[in-house]
Amino acid sequence: MSPITTHILDTTSGTPASGVMVTLSRRAVDGTWVRIAEGMTNEDGRVPGLLPDGTILENGTYQLNFATGEYFARNMTDHFYPFVEVVFTVKDQRHHHVPLLLNPFGYSTYRGS
């Protein structure tokens, strides 16, 4: 399993958000973001294999970018956020699950399991 996983639930419809591009980046020492992986959410709202199994994460700051505007536009839904960026810290080699609960005018996230 990828050491970083995510899924998106569209809380307006109560269904997984499929077809959302997700980009994973790591913050470099100079403060820039380095893209390390990307993938598209499947029918279950998940990005399978975002990172290869057995990937060892360096401690540091990571960012998941969700292309939410494209998702809402494709579904002809008026929306406020063209994308959502979730920044989090990796301090150990545990699995990191970062879900996104999404609606056209708000979102929330949490450290999942």
DOFI-390154 format. One line per field, with one value per residue (C-alpha): x, y, z negated; residue in one letter; residue number from 1. Coordinates in nm, 3 decimals. Each point is the difference from the previous one (the first is absolute). Last residue first. Example, Ala and Ser with C-alpha at 12.3 -4.5 7.8 and 13.67 -1.06 7.14 Angstrom:
2
px: [1.367 / -0.137] .
py: [-0.106 / -0.344] .
pz: [-0.714 / -0.066] .
aa: [S / A] .
i: [2 / 1] .
This chain:
113
px: [-0.632 / -0.106 / 0.161 / -0.271 / -0.150 / -0.275 / -0.161 / -0.226 / -0.205 / -0.050 / 0.025 / 0.298 / 0.113 / 0.367 / 0.180 / 0.371 / 0.130 / 0.362 / 0.143 / 0.266 / 0.362 / 0.044 / -0.006 / -0.203 / -0.153 / -0.313 / -0.113 / -0.343 / -0.053 / -0.350 / -0.069 / -0.236 / -0.186 / -0.333 / -0.232 / -0.294 / -0.065 / -0.004 / 0.137 / 0.307 / 0.031 / -0.013 / 0.281 / 0.209 / -0.026 / 0.101 / 0.351 / 0.130 / 0.351 / 0.158 / 0.295 / 0.289 / 0.226 / 0.290 / 0.122 / 0.113 / -0.247 / 0.112 / -0.194 / -0.087 / -0.296 / 0.035 / -0.146 / -0.350 / -0.076 / -0.380 / -0.139 / -0.338 / -0.343 / -0.157 / -0.052 / 0.372 / 0.184 / 0.271 / 0.372 / 0.307 / 0.339 / 0.322 / -0.058 / 0.266 / -0.130 / 0.240 / 0.107 / 0.378 / 0.022 / -0.257 / -0.370 / -0.139 / -0.275 / -0.297 / -0.238 / -0.362 / -0.211 / -0.368 / -0.182 / -0.217 / -0.144 / -0.149 / -0.370 / -0.203 / -0.133 / 0.087 / 0.271 / 0.210 / 0.237 / 0.364 / 0.263 / 0.362 / 0.304 / 0.359 / 0.221 / -0.130 / -0.112] .
py: [0.571 / 0.357 / 0.329 / 0.254 / 0.201 / 0.250 / 0.171 / 0.286 / 0.170 / -0.267 / -0.292 / -0.210 / -0.231 / -0.067 / -0.297 / 0.001 / -0.348 / -0.013 / -0.347 / 0.007 / 0.067 / 0.297 / 0.379 / 0.078 / 0.345 / 0.118 / 0.247 / -0.038 / 0.202 / 0.027 / 0.115 / 0.228 / 0.070 / 0.186 / -0.229 / -0.002 / -0.358 / -0.104 / -0.347 / 0.056 / 0.346 / -0.150 / -0.248 / 0.256 / 0.238 / -0.273 / -0.056 / -0.141 / 0.097 / -0.216 / 0.162 / -0.141 / 0.138 / -0.204 / -0.338 / -0.200 / -0.262 / -0.355 / -0.145 / -0.364 / -0.009 / 0.260 / 0.345 / 0.108 / -0.369 / 0.027 / 0.352 / -0.031 / 0.152 / -0.348 / 0.041 / 0.084 / 0.316 / 0.102 / -0.012 / 0.202 / -0.053 / 0.171 / 0.363 / 0.219 / 0.306 / 0.287 / 0.106 / -0.018 / -0.321 / -0.164 / -0.038 / -0.329 / -0.026 / -0.232 / 0.083 / -0.113 / 0.017 / -0.056 / -0.255 / -0.146 / 0.183 / -0.268 / 0.042 / 0.177 / 0.242 / 0.319 / -0.170 / -0.081 / -0.250 / 0.010 / -0.262 / 0.012 / -0.219 / 0.061 / -0.302 / -0.166 / -0.355] .
pz: [-0.945 / 0.059 / -0.089 / 0.079 / 0.283 / 0.053 / 0.297 / 0.092 / 0.269 / 0.266 / -0.245 / -0.101 / -0.278 / 0.076 / -0.152 / -0.093 / -0.087 / -0.121 / -0.069 / -0.269 / 0.095 / -0.230 / -0.008 / 0.313 / -0.014 / 0.180 / 0.267 / 0.161 / 0.314 / 0.144 / 0.354 / 0.190 / -0.327 / 0.023 / 0.194 / 0.241 / 0.107 / 0.365 / -0.090 / 0.218 / -0.155 / -0.350 / 0.072 / 0.188 / -0.293 / -0.247 / 0.136 / -0.333 / -0.107 / -0.271 / -0.171 / -0.199 / -0.272 / -0.127 / -0.113 / 0.300 / 0.107 / 0.073 / 0.293 / -0.070 / 0.235 / 0.275 / -0.064 / 0.106 / 0.042 / 0.003 / -0.007 / -0.173 / 0.074 / 0.027 / 0.376 / 0.031 / -0.100 / 0.245 / -0.069 / -0.070 / -0.156 / -0.112 / 0.089 / -0.163 / -0.186 / -0.060 / -0.350 / 0.056 / -0.206 / 0.226 / -0.082 / 0.125 / 0.260 / 0.059 / 0.285 / 0.015 / 0.318 / -0.076 / 0.219 / -0.273 / -0.299 / -0.225 / -0.076 / -0.269 / 0.262 / -0.186 / -0.207 / 0.306 / -0.158 / 0.107 / -0.078 / -0.098 / -0.048 / -0.102 / -0.080 / 0.319 / -0.070] .
aa: [S / G / R / Y / T / S / Y / G / F / P / N / L / L / L / P / V / H / H / H / R / Q / D / K / V / T / F / V / V / E / V / F / P / Y / F / H / D / T / M / N / R / A / F / Y / E / G / T / A / F / N / L / Q / Y / T / G / N / E / L / I / T / G / D / P / L / L / G / P / V / R / G / D / E / N / T / M / G / E / A / I / R / V / W / T / G / D / V / A / R / R / S / L / T / V / M / V / G / S / A / P / T / G / S / T / T / D / L / I / H / T / T / I / P / S / M] .
i: [113 / 112 / 111 / 110 / 109 / 108 / 107 / 106 / 105 / 104 / 103 / 102 / 101 / 100 / 99 / 98 / 97 / 96 / 95 / 94 / 93 / 92 / 91 / 90 / 89 / 88 / 87 / 86 / 85 / 84 / 83 / 82 / 81 / 80 / 79 / 78 / 77 / 76 / 75 / 74 / 73 / 72 / 71 / 70 / 69 / 68 / 67 / 66 / 65 / 64 / 63 / 62 / 61 / 60 / 59 / 58 / 57 / 56 / 55 / 54 / 53 / 52 / 51 / 50 / 49 / 48 / 47 / 46 / 45 / 44 / 43 / 42 / 41 / 40 / 39 / 38 / 37 / 36 / 35 / 34 / 33 / 32 / 31 / 30 / 29 / 28 / 27 / 26 / 25 / 24 / 23 / 22 / 21 / 20 / 19 / 18 / 17 / 16 / 15 / 14 / 13 / 12 / 11 / 10 / 9 / 8 / 7 / 6 / 5 / 4 / 3 / 2 / 1] .
